[in-house]
Amino acid sequence: MRTAPIPYAAELVYCRELVRRSGAAALLERGIRRHAQGLHRSVSAEGWLTLITCTLSVYGSSRPRDLHRVLNQLLGQDGCAWLGLLDRDGAPPSLERLRYMTRIVEERLGFDALRPSGGASVSAQERLHRERRVRDIVNALVVGWIPAGLPLGDLIVFDATAHETPARPLSGDLRRQLLAEESTDLLLRSEQSLPAEDRRRLQRQRSHRALGGRWGHATPTNAQPKETIGGLHLHTSVVGVTRPGADPPPSIIPALYVTAAAGYSAAQILTDMLARIERRFPGTYTVGADRDYSKSVDLFGRLRARGQPFVLDLRADQLEGRGAHRGGLLFQGNVLCPATPEHLRNPGPRPAAREQGQPNPAKAIWDGRVVEQSRYRAHIRSVRHDGVNVACPALSPSPTVQCPLRGPVNGRRKLPVVVDPPGAGRHAICTQKTIFVPDEVNPLRQSMPWGRADWDRSYGRARAAIEGVHGELKHADGRQLQRWVTSTTFVSVISIVIGLDVALLNLQHIRAWVETHRDTDPFARQLSGDILFAPPEQAHEWLQQQLAAPN
C-alpha cells in the first residue's frame, strides 16, 4: 500500500483513462511489437502513451528527461506499478529505455520520405501505409474516448496551421547537388565515406531544415517572410454552431491530420477528415473552409453531393467570371444578369470582419458591394442534384431590378433599372421564365450562394471557431504546440504527441461543459459520474482506493 499521496493524482487518472479508452495503444502496439525483445515488458504502448500524456498535462513537455522525472518524482513505485511501467526487476524504466521507445516508434512508423535518423528510406507504398496507421493512432487519441451521445454543434470547420522551423534553408547549391544525385539520406556521394559520427552530424544539421520542406523549400509567413522554412502543417477541425445560443454544446476537435508543410492536397485531406468525422459522429453538419481548400474545383462537387450546406471562400482567380450560360453571367458560382454593371460583377475577396479587435471598415465596404451585386443575381427557383433552375431578377414575384425587356419601368419603384440590356431575344435568360444552369458549367455553386448574408454569417462563425481553436493550440497560455517542431525530426512521434495535446484540450472542454451543465443537462449529469469527467477530488480519492486495494 502506498503511504504518501501521488502529486497530480487527478491528472494521472484522467490521462490513463483517456489513453485506455481511446484504443490507440493497441494500434501502436501492433506497429512496434516486432521490435526489441522485452521492450513491451518494461514500456508498453499504453504505459508509454499514458506517461507522455501525464507529462504533457503536468509539465507541458514530452522530453525523455521529463518523462523520467514524472516516473521518479511523481509516480514512484506504486504509481509505476499501477500504470504497468515496471520492468522484470520491479524497477521503473530507465531514461535510455524511454529514449529507445521513441526511436522504435519512429523506426517502425516513421513516414517522412527523408529518414532523419539515418536509417534506410522506405518505399512510397510503405510510407503511405505508415502514414495511415499514424493517423489512425492520432485520431483514436483525439476522439476515441469521447462517449457516444455527447451533444455537438452543427458546423464543422477545417483549416491548416503551420508550425515551421525557424532556420536558414539549405543552400541552393547543396539542394541542387542532393537532387541531382537523388540522395535519400541528405548526404552527397562524396560524404558517404566519412566516419559514421560525421555522417550523422551532417544529417542532423540538414534534416531539421529539409524536413517536410523539400530540401529547405521556403514557406513564408507574415511574421518571418524570409527566415522560415517548411516544417509541419496541422490540419485541424472543430465542431461549432451555425447559430449563437445561450447554451452551446462543448466545442471539440473531431479530427486531426499532421503532414509535412508541402506536397499535399488540402481538398483531399478535407474529404478524408470529413468522412472520418461523420463515421465517428454521425449527424447533419454545415462544412466551412477557407480559400486554401477551394483550389480543387472537384471539392465543390463532393460537398454538393452530400446534400448538406457548405461555405467555402473563393480564391482571387475564382472571383473572376467563368463565361456565360444562356445569357447568364457566371461569377463566384452565382448567375448574374447579362447587363450587370462591370464594377458589381466582382466584389473582391472577403475581408476579415475584425482587425486588431475592432470592426474592419473594409468588411463594411465589401458587404455593400455584395448587396448591390445581389440585386442582379438570378433568382434560384429550384435546385437539382446537377444544377439549378434560375429566373431573371426582374421577374415576379419578388423582382430585385427593373428591366425594359421584362415590362415598363416604373420610376416610383425603389429598384435599380437595368441599363443597356442586351437586344431583345438574344438570351434565353431574358426571354424564358427559367433556365437550367448545370453544375458542369458552374462548378463553384454552393448550397448557400457565395457572399449572401446567410453564407457570410455561417462563414464568419466558422472562421471565429477555427481561429479560437488555433489560439488555444498555439498560444503560450494554451497548448503551445510550436514547441514540438523546433527540436526534433521524428515526424511520427511529433504527430502522436500533438494528438495527445489535442486530446487534453478536448478533455478540458468536455469536462468544463460537464461541470457547468451537470445540474441542467441529463447527459452531463450522467458523465459527471464517470471517473474521466468527475471532479478532481473524486478522481484523487478513486486513485487512492485503487492503490490501496490488494493486488
BANU-910256 format. One record per residue (C-alpha): residue number from 1; residue in one letter; z, x negated, y. Coordinates in Angstrom, 3 decimals. Each point is the difference from the previous one (the first is absolute). Example, Ala and Ser with C-alpha at 12.3 -4.5 7.8 and 13.67 -1.06 7.14 Angstrom:
<pts>
PT  nr rest        w        u        v
PT   1    A    7.800  -12.300   -4.500
PT   2    S   -0.660   -1.370    3.440
</pts>
This chain:
<pts>
PT  nr rest        w        u        v
PT   1    M    0.000    0.000    0.000
PT   2    R   -0.834   -1.275    3.495
PT   3    T    3.091   -0.357    2.178
PT   4    A   -1.659   -0.570    3.411
PT   5    P   -2.469    2.517    1.462
PT   6    I   -3.639   -1.017    0.330
PT   7    P   -1.136   -0.308    3.626
PT   8    Y   -2.885    2.305    0.900
PT   9    A    0.659    1.993   -3.150
PT  10    A   -1.846    3.083    1.278
PT  11    E   -3.133   -2.044    0.763
PT  12    L    0.120   -1.460   -3.486
PT  13    V    0.187    3.480   -1.557
PT  14    Y   -2.862    1.322    2.105
PT  15    C   -2.184   -3.020   -0.749
PT  16    R    0.557    0.079   -3.753
PT  17    E   -0.604    3.741   -0.238
PT  18    L   -3.154   -0.265    2.111
PT  19    V   -1.487   -2.744   -2.179
PT  20    R    1.081    1.613   -3.263
PT  21    R   -1.466    3.408    0.846
PT  22    S   -3.234   -1.392    1.428
PT  23    G   -1.298   -1.247   -3.372
PT  24    A   -1.347   -3.118    1.704
PT  25    A    2.018   -2.362   -2.203
PT  26    A   -1.836    1.113   -3.136
PT  27    L   -3.362   -0.571    1.705
PT  28    L    1.082   -3.442    1.160
PT  29    E    1.471   -0.928   -3.378
PT  30    R   -3.302    0.766   -1.712
PT  31    G   -1.762   -2.319    2.410
PT  32    I    2.264   -3.018   -0.538
PT  33    R    1.480    0.376   -3.489
PT  34    R   -2.420   -2.483   -1.576
PT  35    H    1.581   -2.793    2.028
PT  36    A    2.974   -2.229   -0.600
PT  37    Q    2.219    0.420   -3.010
PT  38    G    3.406    1.274    1.011
PT  39    L   -1.073    0.947    3.517
PT  40    H    0.568    3.703   -0.553
PT  41    R    3.473   -0.727   -1.378
PT  42    S    1.271   -1.671    3.171
PT  43    V   -2.086    1.744    2.702
PT  44    S   -1.455    3.338   -1.019
PT  45    A   -2.591    1.677    2.167
PT  46    E    2.461    2.774    0.843
PT  47    G    2.780   -2.429    0.856
PT  48    W   -2.341   -2.157    2.111
PT  49    L   -1.329    3.002    1.955
PT  50    T    3.499    1.394    0.517
PT  51    L    1.285   -3.364    1.176
PT  52    I   -2.853   -0.329    2.521
PT  53    T    0.539    3.566    1.220
PT  54    C    3.697   -0.591    0.499
PT  55    T   -0.619   -3.304    1.794
PT  56    L   -2.543    1.697    2.264
PT  57    S    2.452    2.799    0.733
PT  58    V    2.918   -2.320    0.792
PT  59    Y   -1.575   -3.169    1.405
PT  60    G   -3.556    1.052    0.866
PT  61    S   -1.302   -2.846   -2.137
PT  62    S   -1.507   -0.677   -3.400
PT  63    R    0.224   -3.786   -0.050
PT  64    P    1.280   -1.383   -3.313
PT  65    R    2.946   -1.615    1.790
PT  66    D    1.087    3.385    1.363
PT  67    L   -0.499    1.609   -3.402
PT  68    H    2.270   -2.657   -1.459
PT  69    R    2.489    0.631    2.811
PT  70    V    0.159    3.697   -0.902
PT  71    L    0.543   -0.883   -3.661
PT  72    N    2.913   -2.294    0.667
PT  73    Q    1.640    1.348    3.170
PT  74    L   -0.511    3.747   -0.289
PT  75    L   -0.553    0.973   -3.621
PT  76    G    2.069   -2.471   -1.939
PT  77    Q    0.283    0.110   -3.772
PT  78    D    0.625    3.751   -0.274
PT  79    G   -2.787    0.981    2.367
PT  80    C   -2.490   -2.280   -1.741
PT  81    A    1.000    1.427   -3.361
PT  82    W   -0.465    3.537    1.349
PT  83    L   -3.530   -0.912    1.121
PT  84    G   -0.803   -1.840   -3.215
PT  85    L   -0.314   -3.327    1.800
PT  86    L    1.965   -2.239   -2.349
PT  87    D   -1.649   -2.614   -2.181
PT  88    R    0.842   -0.734   -3.634
PT  89    D    3.015   -2.040    1.084
PT  90    G    1.388    2.888    2.092
PT  91    A   -0.780   -1.675    3.339
PT  92    P   -2.103    1.309    2.927
PT  93    P   -3.531   -1.454    0.129
PT  94    S   -0.409   -3.282    1.811
PT  95    L   -1.927   -0.490    3.228
PT  96    E   -2.786   -1.670   -1.958
PT  97    R   -0.198    3.020   -2.316
PT  98    L   -0.492    2.304    2.975
PT  99    R   -2.719   -2.239    1.409
PT 100    Y   -1.608   -0.153   -3.406
PT 101    M   -0.087    3.792   -0.189
PT 102    T   -1.898    0.112    3.297
PT 103    R   -2.521   -2.566   -1.247
PT 104    I   -0.494    1.891   -3.267
PT 105    V   -0.652    3.283    1.819
PT 106    E   -2.613   -1.672    2.150
PT 107    E   -1.527   -1.864   -2.921
PT 108    R   -0.401    3.157   -2.069
PT 109    L   -0.781    2.498    2.764
PT 110    G   -1.469   -2.080    2.842
PT 111    F   -3.264    1.610    1.129
PT 112    D   -1.047   -2.179    2.949
PT 113    A   -3.291   -1.788   -0.605
PT 114    L    1.459   -3.312    1.150
PT 115    R    2.815   -1.061   -2.288
PT 116    P    2.507   -1.369    2.514
PT 117    S    2.284   -1.364   -2.682
PT 118    G   -2.756   -2.326   -1.123
PT 119    G   -0.656    1.898   -3.240
PT 120    A   -3.418    0.834   -1.359
PT 121    S   -1.901    2.793    1.688
PT 122    V   -0.451    3.268   -1.871
PT 123    S   -3.126    2.059   -0.493
PT 124    A   -0.930    2.829    2.359
PT 125    Q    0.649    2.551   -2.740
PT 126    E    3.434   -1.436   -0.737
PT 127    R    0.871   -0.070    3.720
PT 128    L   -0.922    3.674    0.280
PT 129    H    2.173    0.821   -3.013
PT 130    R    2.948   -1.928    1.446
PT 131    E   -0.412    1.574    3.419
PT 132    R    0.115    3.478   -1.538
PT 133    R    3.121   -0.909   -1.972
PT 134    V    1.761   -1.325    3.099
PT 135    R   -0.951    3.141    1.925
PT 136    D    1.458    2.133   -2.770
PT 137    I    3.231   -2.023    0.106
PT 138    V    0.220    0.126    3.793
PT 139    N   -0.622    3.737    0.229
PT 140    A    2.424    0.726   -2.829
PT 141    L    2.645   -1.809    2.060
PT 142    V   -0.980    1.845    3.179
PT 143    V    0.042    3.569   -1.370
PT 144    G    0.625    0.011   -3.762
PT 145    W    3.670    0.877    0.491
PT 146    I   -0.518    2.830    2.517
PT 147    P    1.036    3.301   -1.620
PT 148    A   -2.583    2.719   -0.571
PT 149    G    0.435    2.933    2.329
PT 150    L    0.952   -2.026    3.077
PT 151    P   -1.343    1.950    3.013
PT 152    L   -2.770   -1.915    1.738
PT 153    G   -2.246    0.506    3.001
PT 154    D   -3.648    1.059   -0.040
PT 155    L   -1.578   -3.033    1.696
PT 156    I   -0.931   -3.283   -1.703
PT 157    V   -0.923   -2.850    2.332
PT 158    F   -1.598   -3.296   -0.975
PT 159    D   -0.158   -3.281    1.880
PT 160    A    0.087   -3.741   -0.597
PT 161    T    2.307   -2.414    1.740
PT 162    A   -0.737   -3.712    0.052
PT 163    H    2.499   -2.709   -0.875
PT 164    E   -1.833   -3.164    0.855
PT 165    T    1.035   -3.595   -0.402
PT 166    P    0.380   -1.799    3.331
PT 167    A   -1.756   -3.309   -0.576
PT 168    R   -3.173   -1.850    0.855
PT 169    P   -2.920    0.971   -2.253
PT 170    L   -1.512   -2.572   -2.288
PT 171    S   -2.468   -2.141    1.866
PT 172    G   -3.624    1.090   -0.027
PT 173    D   -1.145   -3.168   -1.766
PT 174    L    2.590    0.408   -2.746
PT 175    R   -0.891    3.667   -0.484
PT 176    R   -3.682   -0.854   -0.339
PT 177    Q    0.743   -2.771   -2.510
PT 178    L    2.227    2.235   -2.124
PT 179    L   -2.621    2.719   -0.034
PT 180    A   -2.836   -2.414   -0.768
PT 181    E    1.922   -1.420   -2.953
PT 182    E    1.051    3.519   -1.112
PT 183    S    3.587   -1.165   -0.163
PT 184    T    2.440    2.415   -1.638
PT 185    D    3.173   -2.005    0.659
PT 186    L   -0.388   -1.048    3.670
PT 187    L   -0.710   -3.584   -1.023
PT 188    L   -3.157   -2.036    0.477
PT 189    R   -1.524   -1.877   -2.921
PT 190    S    1.018   -3.290    1.595
PT 191    E    3.621    1.179    0.018
PT 192    Q    0.179    0.980   -3.664
PT 193    S    0.920   -3.563   -0.996
PT 194    L    3.024   -0.164    2.306
PT 195    P    3.491   -0.077   -1.538
PT 196    A    1.283    3.421   -1.001
PT 197    E    2.620    0.126    2.751
PT 198    D   -2.601   -0.801    2.687
PT 199    R   -2.318    2.702   -1.344
PT 200    R    2.793    2.564    0.086
PT 201    R    0.919   -1.039    3.539
PT 202    L   -3.586    0.535    1.197
PT 203    Q   -0.158    3.365   -1.733
PT 204    R    3.252    1.101    1.597
PT 205    Q   -1.194   -1.078    3.438
PT 206    R   -3.293    1.826   -0.359
PT 207    S    0.850    3.083   -2.001
PT 208    H    2.281    1.638    2.595
PT 209    R   -2.884   -0.256    2.453
PT 210    A   -2.742    1.196   -2.307
PT 211    L    1.945    2.703   -1.823
PT 212    G   -1.847    3.276    0.261
PT 213    G   -1.928   -1.318    2.941
PT 214    R   -3.074   -1.426   -1.736
PT 215    W    0.714   -3.637    0.647
PT 216    G    1.785    0.568    3.276
PT 217    H   -2.202    2.773    1.360
PT 218    A    1.405    1.027    3.398
PT 219    T    1.585    3.430    0.295
PT 220    P    0.748    0.408    3.732
PT 221    T    2.800    2.239    1.213
PT 222    N    0.906    1.089    3.500
PT 223    A    3.056   -2.240   -0.020
PT 224    Q   -1.621   -3.153   -1.357
PT 225    P   -3.782    0.236    0.340
PT 226    K   -0.597   -3.702   -0.664
PT 227    E    2.872   -1.204   -2.150
PT 228    T    0.318    2.540   -2.805
PT 229    I   -1.853   -0.046   -3.283
PT 230    G   -0.248    2.490   -2.789
PT 231    G    3.051    0.568   -2.130
PT 232    L    0.799    3.386   -1.547
PT 233    H   -0.794    3.562    0.904
PT 234    L    2.455    2.754   -0.868
PT 235    H   -1.840    3.251   -0.572
PT 236    T    2.702    2.495    0.801
PT 237    S    0.235    3.774   -0.115
PT 238    V    2.561    2.512    1.178
PT 239    V    0.642    3.682   -0.640
PT 240    G    0.667    1.810    3.268
PT 241    V   -0.474    3.483    1.407
PT 242    T   -2.940    1.488    1.911
PT 243    R    2.250    2.288    2.045
PT 244    P    3.310   -1.007    1.540
PT 245    G    3.025    1.904   -1.168
PT 246    A    3.729    0.066    0.454
PT 247    D    0.662   -0.898   -3.629
PT 248    P   -2.609   -2.532   -1.210
PT 249    P    0.015   -1.240   -3.624
PT 250    P    0.674   -3.686   -0.705
PT 251    S   -2.795   -2.364    0.956
PT 252    I   -0.966   -2.361   -2.828
PT 253    I   -2.619   -2.617   -0.767
PT 254    P   -1.723    1.504   -3.077
PT 255    A   -2.291   -2.932   -0.877
PT 256    L   -0.414   -3.660    0.906
PT 257    Y   -2.779   -2.504   -0.671
PT 258    V    0.164   -3.708    0.846
PT 259    T   -3.259   -1.941    0.307
PT 260    A   -1.305   -3.197    1.491
PT 261    A   -0.962    0.369    3.656
PT 262    A   -3.712    0.036   -0.722
PT 263    G   -2.492    1.144   -2.596
PT 264    Y    1.134    3.564   -0.704
PT 265    S   -1.343    3.502    0.676
PT 266    A    2.454    2.024    2.078
PT 267    A   -1.720    3.249   -0.981
PT 268    Q    0.257   -0.788   -3.715
PT 269    I    3.665   -0.934    0.346
PT 270    L    0.684    3.290    1.807
PT 271    T   -1.758    1.901   -2.791
PT 272    D    2.014   -1.805   -2.693
PT 273    M    3.305    0.450    1.832
PT 274    L   -0.667    3.684    0.669
PT 275    A   -0.722    0.636   -3.688
PT 276    R    3.202   -1.848   -0.931
PT 277    I    2.044    2.032    2.498
PT 278    E   -1.411    3.358   -1.070
PT 279    R    0.760   -0.788   -3.643
PT 280    R    3.588   -0.944    0.826
PT 281    F    0.638    2.679    2.649
PT 282    P   -2.349    2.950   -0.606
PT 283    G   -0.524    2.131    3.080
PT 284    T   -2.304    0.976    2.836
PT 285    Y   -0.306   -2.725    2.611
PT 286    T   -1.874   -0.737    3.186
PT 287    V   -1.273   -3.603   -0.125
PT 288    G   -0.053   -2.198    3.104
PT 289    A   -1.312   -3.527    0.591
PT 290    D   -1.259   -2.098    2.882
PT 291    R   -3.525   -1.226    0.657
PT 292    D    0.310   -3.038   -2.284
PT 293    Y   -0.343    2.381   -2.947
PT 294    S   -3.069    1.732    1.458
PT 295    K   -2.326   -2.949   -0.642
PT 296    S   -1.006    1.617   -3.287
PT 297    V   -1.837    3.260    0.665
PT 298    D    0.533    0.850   -3.673
PT 299    L    3.712    0.454    0.713
PT 300    F   -0.749    3.094    2.081
PT 301    G   -1.766    1.580   -2.972
PT 302    R    2.870   -0.833   -2.374
PT 303    L    2.545    1.571    2.322
PT 304    R   -2.143    3.090    0.601
PT 305    A   -0.264    0.452   -3.775
PT 306    R    3.820    0.352   -0.188
PT 307    G   -0.302    3.276    1.907
PT 308    Q    3.015   -0.890    2.160
PT 309    P    0.228   -1.060    3.672
PT 310    F   -0.453   -3.598    1.103
PT 311    V   -0.101   -1.809    3.338
PT 312    L   -1.835   -3.324    0.279
PT 313    D   -0.589   -1.786    3.267
PT 314    L   -3.490   -1.365    0.594
PT 315    R   -1.296   -3.456    0.765
PT 316    A   -1.920   -0.675    3.224
PT 317    D   -3.393    0.034   -1.731
PT 318    Q    0.859    3.306   -1.705
PT 319    L    0.607    1.653    3.364
PT 320    E   -3.673   -0.394    0.837
PT 321    G   -2.604    2.555   -0.999
PT 322    R   -1.427    0.215   -3.511
PT 323    G   -3.180    1.848    0.953
PT 324    A   -0.507    3.755   -0.125
PT 325    H   -0.416    2.771   -2.547
PT 326    R   -2.007    3.097    0.829
PT 327    G    0.654   -0.696    3.660
PT 328    G    3.762   -0.550   -0.254
PT 329    L    1.111   -3.459    1.142
PT 330    L    2.262   -1.830   -2.467
PT 331    F    2.897   -1.776    1.723
PT 332    Q    3.371   -0.962   -1.558
PT 333    G   -0.590    2.376   -2.910
PT 334    N   -0.470    2.908    2.426
PT 335    V   -3.180    1.940    0.805
PT 336    L   -0.790    0.194    3.714
PT 337    C   -2.355    2.132    2.052
PT 338    P   -3.297   -1.904    0.479
PT 339    A    0.502    0.241    3.796
PT 340    T    3.508   -1.510   -0.005
PT 341    P    0.304   -2.252    3.088
PT 342    E   -0.334   -3.676   -0.868
PT 343    H    3.436   -0.918    1.363
PT 344    L    1.718    2.538   -2.288
PT 345    R   -1.614   -0.994   -3.264
PT 346    N    2.349   -2.916   -0.634
PT 347    P    3.558    0.380    1.354
PT 348    G    0.809   -3.566   -1.083
PT 349    P    2.716   -1.333   -2.327
PT 350    R    3.281    1.891   -0.129
PT 351    P    2.615   -1.932    2.026
PT 352    A    3.608   -0.260   -1.074
PT 353    A    2.089    2.906    1.255
PT 354    R    2.678   -2.306    1.388
PT 355    E    0.065   -3.530    1.365
PT 356    Q    3.306   -1.882    0.272
PT 357    G    1.928    3.221   -0.495
PT 358    Q   -1.817    1.883    2.754
PT 359    P   -2.826    2.602   -0.146
PT 360    N   -3.359   -1.756    0.050
PT 361    P   -2.218    1.211    2.917
PT 362    A   -3.108   -1.002   -1.977
PT 363    K    0.939    2.528   -2.693
PT 364    A    0.083    2.840    2.547
PT 365    I   -3.465   -1.001    1.246
PT 366    W   -1.318   -0.101   -3.568
PT 367    D    1.523    3.419   -0.731
PT 368    G   -1.870    1.402    2.985
PT 369    R   -3.320   -1.435   -1.190
PT 370    V    0.525    1.472   -3.488
PT 371    V    0.754    3.431    1.492
PT 372    E   -3.212   -0.150    2.026
PT 373    Q   -2.019   -1.079   -3.034
PT 374    S    1.572    2.715   -2.154
PT 375    R   -1.699    2.685    2.082
PT 376    Y   -3.349   -1.298   -1.226
PT 377    R    0.989   -0.278   -3.644
PT 378    A   -1.693    2.400   -2.370
PT 379    H    2.373    2.637   -1.348
PT 380    I    0.856   -0.332   -3.677
PT 381    R   -0.652    3.338   -1.688
PT 382    S    0.669   -0.985   -3.613
PT 383    V    0.660   -3.082   -2.100
PT 384    R   -1.687   -0.802   -3.296
PT 385    H    0.783   -2.772   -2.447
PT 386    D   -3.025   -1.961    1.271
PT 387    G   -0.195    0.892    3.693
PT 388    V    0.634    2.572    2.723
PT 389    N   -1.740    2.990    1.526
PT 390    V    0.113   -0.265    3.790
PT 391    A   -1.152    2.140    2.907
PT 392    C   -1.147   -0.721    3.530
PT 393    P    3.048   -0.318    2.314
PT 394    A   -1.505    2.628    2.330
PT 395    L    0.135    2.743   -2.615
PT 396    S    2.636    2.742   -0.242
PT 397    P    2.655    0.850   -0.946
PT 398    S    1.621   -2.966    1.784
PT 399    P   -2.631   -1.889    1.985
PT 400    T    1.105   -3.241    1.644
PT 401    V   -3.156   -0.602    2.089
PT 402    Q   -2.760    2.096    1.542
PT 403    C   -3.616   -0.764   -0.860
PT 404    P   -3.116    1.672    1.430
PT 405    L   -1.553   -0.133   -3.457
PT 406    R    2.707    2.339   -1.265
PT 407    G    0.027    2.530    2.825
PT 408    P    0.497    0.396    3.754
PT 409    V    2.396   -2.403    1.708
PT 410    N    2.937    1.726    1.664
PT 411    G    1.324   -2.014    2.942
PT 412    R    3.306    1.850   -0.057
PT 413    R    0.884   -1.264   -3.472
PT 414    K    2.071   -3.177   -0.057
PT 415    L   -2.186   -1.705   -2.554
PT 416    P   -2.179   -3.084    0.514
PT 417    V   -3.726    0.679    0.119
PT 418    V   -2.365   -1.998   -2.182
PT 419    V   -2.286   -1.969    2.300
PT 420    D   -3.532   -0.870   -1.106
PT 421    P    0.093    1.767   -3.376
PT 422    P   -2.765   -0.962   -2.435
PT 423    G   -3.172    2.027    0.009
PT 424    A    0.168    3.464   -1.521
PT 425    G   -0.517   -0.043   -3.752
PT 426    R    0.248   -3.773   -0.331
PT 427    H    3.249   -0.153   -1.980
PT 428    A    1.406    2.242   -2.690
PT 429    I    3.494   -0.269    1.459
PT 430    C   -1.321    1.572    3.199
PT 431    T   -1.712    2.944   -1.717
PT 432    Q    1.865    0.811   -3.218
PT 433    K    3.438    1.549   -0.368
PT 434    T    1.183   -2.918   -2.141
PT 435    I   -1.365   -3.171   -1.511
PT 436    F    1.299   -1.931   -2.994
PT 437    V    0.870   -3.671    0.603
PT 438    P    0.419   -1.849   -3.311
PT 439    D    2.528   -2.797   -0.304
PT 440    E   -2.843   -2.201   -1.172
PT 441    V   -1.240   -0.198    3.614
PT 442    N    3.445    0.353    1.589
PT 443    P    2.223   -2.226   -2.198
PT 444    L    2.803   -0.398    2.571
PT 445    R    0.981    3.674   -0.097
PT 446    Q    3.748    0.515   -0.350
PT 447    S    1.936    3.104   -0.969
PT 448    M    1.409   -0.018    3.541
PT 449    P   -2.759   -1.080    2.414
PT 450    W    0.609   -3.406    1.529
PT 451    G    1.713    0.206    3.383
PT 452    R    0.855    3.702   -0.153
PT 453    A    3.557    0.942    0.984
PT 454    D    1.203    0.598   -3.570
PT 455    W   -1.625   -3.256   -1.151
PT 456    D    1.642   -1.868    2.869
PT 457    R    3.446    1.436   -0.694
PT 458    S   -0.170   -0.868   -3.687
PT 459    Y   -1.400   -3.460    0.661
PT 460    G    2.649   -0.653    2.655
PT 461    R    2.788    0.926   -2.403
PT 462    A   -1.614   -2.163   -2.667
PT 463    R   -0.042   -3.035    2.281
PT 464    A    3.585    0.589    1.086
PT 465    A    1.145    0.243   -3.627
PT 466    I   -1.712   -3.183   -1.191
PT 467    E    0.962   -2.027    3.073
PT 468    G    3.612    1.035   -0.545
PT 469    V   -0.164   -1.301   -3.571
PT 470    H   -1.622   -3.255    1.105
PT 471    G    2.747   -0.454    2.564
PT 472    E    2.660    0.384   -2.686
PT 473    L   -1.829   -2.390   -2.318
PT 474    K   -0.722   -2.754    2.517
PT 475    H    2.781    0.120    2.568
PT 476    A    2.842   -2.494   -0.202
PT 477    D    2.473    2.909   -0.162
PT 478    G   -1.965    1.571   -2.857
PT 479    R   -1.352   -1.601   -3.163
PT 480    Q   -1.707   -2.876    1.889
PT 481    L   -2.705   -0.435   -2.633
PT 482    Q   -1.655   -2.836    1.907
PT 483    R    2.522   -2.374   -1.579
PT 484    W   -1.634    0.285   -3.441
PT 485    V   -3.387   -1.326    1.054
PT 486    T    0.720   -3.171    1.894
PT 487    S    1.787   -2.002   -2.674
PT 488    T   -1.691    0.534   -3.361
PT 489    T   -3.383    0.382   -1.652
PT 490    F    1.176    2.049   -2.992
PT 491    V   -1.958    3.156    0.820
PT 492    S    1.187    2.016   -2.987
PT 493    V    3.646   -0.832    0.596
PT 494    I   -0.397    0.833    3.700
PT 495    S   -1.515    3.352   -0.984
PT 496    I    2.937    0.823   -2.261
PT 497    V    2.569   -1.062    2.592
PT 498    I   -1.715    2.059    2.709
PT 499    G   -0.075    2.935   -2.435
PT 500    L    3.758   -0.330   -0.427
PT 501    D    0.476   -0.150    3.770
PT 502    V   -2.052    3.188    0.426
PT 503    A    1.963    1.656   -2.812
PT 504    L    3.227   -0.769    1.866
PT 505    L   -1.492    1.593    3.120
PT 506    N   -0.944    3.129   -1.970
PT 507    L    3.485    0.127   -1.487
PT 508    Q    1.521   -0.319    3.469
PT 509    H   -2.072    2.944    1.278
PT 510    I    0.778    2.243   -2.963
PT 511    R    3.714   -0.820    0.019
PT 512    A    0.138    0.754    3.752
PT 513    W   -1.703    3.349   -0.622
PT 514    V    2.416    0.837   -2.821
PT 515    E    2.957   -0.868    2.204
PT 516    T   -1.123    2.331    2.813
PT 517    H   -1.235    2.858   -2.219
PT 518    R    2.493    0.092   -2.872
PT 519    D    1.736    3.074    1.475
PT 520    T   -3.183    1.926    0.846
PT 521    D   -2.688   -0.940   -2.515
PT 522    P    0.449    0.758   -3.729
PT 523    F   -2.058   -2.998   -1.108
PT 524    A    1.921   -2.350    2.293
PT 525    R    3.228    1.416   -1.399
PT 526    Q   -1.263   -0.713   -3.507
PT 527    L   -0.958   -3.581    0.893
PT 528    S    3.375   -0.660    1.607
PT 529    G    1.490    0.122   -3.501
PT 530    D   -2.419   -2.692   -1.217
PT 531    I    1.508   -3.489    0.136
PT 532    L   -3.212   -1.395    1.558
PT 533    F    0.394    2.284    3.025
PT 534    A    3.781    0.374    0.015
PT 535    P    2.178   -1.295    2.869
PT 536    P    0.915   -3.725   -0.183
PT 537    E    3.650    0.627   -0.820
PT 538    Q   -1.005    2.119   -2.974
PT 539    A   -2.432   -2.678   -1.232
PT 540    H    2.713   -2.651    0.428
PT 541    E    2.479    2.022   -2.054
PT 542    W   -2.630    0.659   -2.677
PT 543    L   -0.708   -3.734   -0.356
PT 544    Q    3.695   -0.818   -0.360
PT 545    Q    0.227    2.549   -2.799
PT 546    Q   -3.028   -1.541   -1.682
PT 547    L    1.494   -3.484    0.153
PT 548    A    3.394    1.207   -1.217
PT 549    A   -1.464    1.814   -2.995
PT 550    P    0.234   -1.885   -3.309
PT 551    N   -3.229   -1.581   -1.209
</pts>
